[in-house]
Amino acid sequence: MKMEMNRRSFLKGSFVMGTGAAVAGLMGCSQPNTSSTATTEDQASETNQSTAAPQDIAETIDTEILVIGAGCGGLACAVQGALNGSKVLLIEKGDTTGGNANVSEGMFVLNSDRQKELGIELSESEILNHEMEFAQFRVDGLLWRDFVENSVENYEWCKEQGVEFSGLVNEYGGLYKTMHWFKDGLGSAGYVPQMTARCEELGVDIRCSTPAYKLLQDDSGTVVGAYAKNADGKDIQINAKATVIATGGWGCNEDLIKKMGFDTTDWMQCGLDNHDGDGYKMAMEIGAKDMLPWTSQLALNYIPALPRQSFTHPYNGIGGISSGLNPVIWVNEEGKRFANECVWKKCIMYQALPGREQKEHYTIFDSAIWHTLTAEVEGADKELEDALEKNSPESIWSADSIEGLAKATGLDAEALQETVDEYNAWCDAGVGDQVFGKAAEDMAPISTPPYYIARTRLNFVTNFGGIAGSLCRSCHCSQAHHCY
């Protein structure tokens, strides 16, 4: 028997058909990478450490569907389950619903009525092929096809549940005008309150401050619920016919970030502070297929000694001085450039990825670049002066020459000077970067002292994926670790 895996049949297939299966995948506004890979023995041994079952159960709850995580995907799943007539329990680690959905700006839709009103016509095959090529064909093409083909139905379904959109449709920094923005540009205004209210209207039992920590299995290995802590910190057992992991990413789990190859020295975490990878760890413990090496990350650059109050800080946030959004240059521990700094033209969240392969990642700029960036930022010069004086943690230096920058950081002075001279020559000739292809309009000479060099560190936002999933096109996948 085959199933059409749209939102409605997805939930029907997981419990009305009586499989007793756990839906072992991360559900969210963006699709996870779902291609096959093997984990190393070290990773497996670290990740699959068994969590002991509790001895003292304060409460036992019986439900038909357990949804772990009340973010974008979890709220949608809970609503659809209730619409299908099932008893749904939605538990959330945080003290409110929404999670990352509160800061999500909108959703992907292809060929909606709004796009037609705006004269936007796009090809499904063009977008599907672009996305697969962009992901190096590591993704499940059938999963992405389902995502693309059902995007209009998902969009209309959301509106039926009360989700509000602003009417703005654009490229969101990408190539295609598929981004449909929520009301006021945030899920906290257009999605989360509406979907939470819809859950309540439909009788979904929502319990916040209730983190799950271990999946419950029967003797055959089938997932039949989970153990969690209630708001009082006591252990509870939840028995369920279907269990959905919708816990989001692991943006504040330093160990998992290190596994992805990032240097976490002086790193900063700017996503939700409870994204520890609970769902990923629970799934790994029962033998789910590990897709961690294939996940996508949203990661920024920042300079630790400069002010760093927020994700959107005017010169040390998403578009800050080290982001590549400005005509700076990046060099490694040998004083050599290693990438086109304008990776933001592909995706603003790519900025931290090129430096991952280097032992050190430095950003070089001059006073002209600094003043252009901070022209409308009150007190920026004083903050830079204070950062240079305190330099804590040690990560920024200034000098009146490139040789002075090299001396301050211990870089090879000749190599660094050669790098800057070559770059400046391209700027002066207006020919653009002759090595990494940076466009001339994105370049400016490093020629106005004082000069600055900053050790660039990781500002991690979140990730997508980690657990293998599938459309479950066959209804015979009765065990979580077979549901790839």
Salt bridges, closest charged atoms under 4 A:
GLU46 OE1 - LYS259 NZ 3.88
GLU59 OE1 - ARG207 NH1 3.25
GLU117 OE1 - ARG114 NH1 3.00
GLU149 OE2 - ARG145 NE 2.74
GLU153 OE2 - ARG8 NH1 3.00
GLU156 OE2 - LYS159 NZ 3.49
GLU160 OE1 - ARG8 NH2 3.54
GLU164 OE2 - LYS183 NZ 3.91
GLU201 OE2 - ARG198 NH1 2.98
ASP205 OD2 - ARG207 NE 3.28
ASP235 OD1 - LYS229 NZ 2.94
GLU254 OE2 - LYS258 NZ 3.94
ASP263 OD2 - ARG457 NH1 3.36
ASP276 OD2 - LYS93 NZ 2.60
ASP278 OD2 - LYS93 NZ 2.91
ASP278 OD1 - LYS281 NZ 3.95
GLU285 OE2 - LYS214 NZ 2.58
GLU334 OE1 - LYS336 NZ 3.87
GLU341 OE1 - ARG337 NH2 2.88
GLU341 OE1 - LYS438 NZ 3.13
GLU360 OE1 - ARG455 NE 3.38
GLU360 OE1 - ARG457 NH1 3.87
ASP381 OD2 - HIS371 NE2 3.54
ASP386 OD1 - LYS382 NZ 2.86
ASP433 OD2 - ARG337 NH2 2.83
ASP442 OD2 - LYS345 NZ 2.66
